């Protein structure tokens, strides 16, 4: 039997003292708090107790929404006409396209992804400055999946006490059966997690058929296997260690959170001095905390919220539910633990009125940046061209002198048609030099020349520009390639130079 | 189990060794490290069984998967060929003109031609076909053997002074080296050629060389020195010089009769690749 489990069982079996009338004192130990963690000590397993309350309900809803989005989004269809896939969200690596509902992004437009990442980061900053670690507590995949895994564990092995006893009990058939059931369920969830991921990268129904038939590409199976492994080990086995040791975000958040940011707070001004409450004892001249340890028993991170804000706390608010339940039973107002700020606690301790300050320099700054970036993104998407042009000038050789002294420059043009229909584009050249223009395949052309580009494709065209000996001026002249659609609704001008070789 | 000695100050296990009251800590390896270490051992054993691992006297153990990177490469090359097969077939059927006038096929041929050019032609002609001393520039309008699509295709296929039986063949005699002409005559001819290209030359020498040119050079270069593509004889009246434009360069060429070799690519590159190369070289600018 595992030594750590034995210690937990010993704690459990010790006759619990009463914290108040009808409230047993839990012997849960905050084994993951910084003070109780020892070097070279194996992890002490945490058996969080299932709580009921508002925050638990919110967390169930958030879990359903986030997992629902993750598993269902690849199956949403979106009609894009005959030349593009019909999957609403698709990262099409083979064809170098990213589809997001009505948005289609080409590799050349990677700045939209940059914008999206900036938006995500600034939103996170703003939310953290206002409400603390909401991300960690509710929406981080590590939190959502760990919550799901603990729920499954709870369903199969029972609540906290039953799980501790099971861990400490000898290996009977019943224990083996329960363990097999639990790990099978975890592995099933883990495989489904990896399985959903691959659907974002190719047509989901096709891949699902291929996966079932065993004919999907090896990379799909490997990806599912890898993500199943990480989901199972991170959500099932490692749990709070990921947040405590592996994740950089708790450290970064220390810089984001100030004493005015909301976070799950033990209201020490109300709770202290804490201690068991005897029947009939007056509540005056003592704190409201009866030291029942239910907040510790409920904590999936294995800490004691009453130690104050700490790196290990993910602000999941389950201790609020646990405490509110106890407060209700002993007829005290709820909210001994609640969303509050450090400065409010300090103010009340000094007897000053507490108030929330949501409008602070940093929240104004974050909100401004957020609105600005969102506006730029919206403007960019709204005015996104479906026509584009890249010009690659020959550099080797830079120019060619012809028998009659004329000079020729070669250009390779990439004509991009991002619309869902084939279109005629018109290419013109603007600049001060009289010239002759040849397009490979068409020969000598008069401008503007009509060039058809297929739907959602790039057409490469090689253009030769020749300037006669007597028209040459200087070594390098600016010229401009101008591409427009038939109706001149969209144009794209690209500046380049014509090099004559003269000094 | 007997109790392991513990160091009081650090709380860590010791080795139990004691030197004058100094004890050695026995700090345990981190658990994750041990797990990874053992996992690696298990992985290695599995790898020996599944993959090629051990050298033997003759050969090596192939492993259960019989994996070979050489086979992977062969399969990849074949897969690529299969993916290109349809377009390659179009290339086979289409004439060079048809390739050039079909935008889709042109784009494919240009890509293949560019890649083949980089692999096979760039060492001499330069990465952009810009040429070098003794190696023709393929971007300009000067062609020794013709600049039409078919001419280029034929030159690539048979080469110049190559080992092919149909090679394009011509030989500029080494008039000085082989003592066909006297040094003074070569000096006069040099002036004559400079004069042909429209530059100032010694009139006396030019006059002396007129008959020499008619007797020795005109057969290939033509009476007016305008060259002849039948023999790959360059035009001497223009401003393009394969071996250099200066008097010393021209003198050296008449004296030594340099003639470069272009290998034959027929049989080494597929007809489709040669077609693509012809289209690509034609598109560099000088195509006729």
Interface residues (C-beta under 8 A of the other chain):
Chain A: X38 X40 X42 X394 X395 X396 X397 X400 X401 X402 X403 X408 X410 X440 X441 X452 X459 X460 X462 X464
Chain B: X11 X12 X27 X28 X31 X100 X101 X103 X106 X107 X110 X126 X127 X128 X130 X137 X139 X140 X141 X142 X238 X239 X240 X282 X283 X284 X285 X286
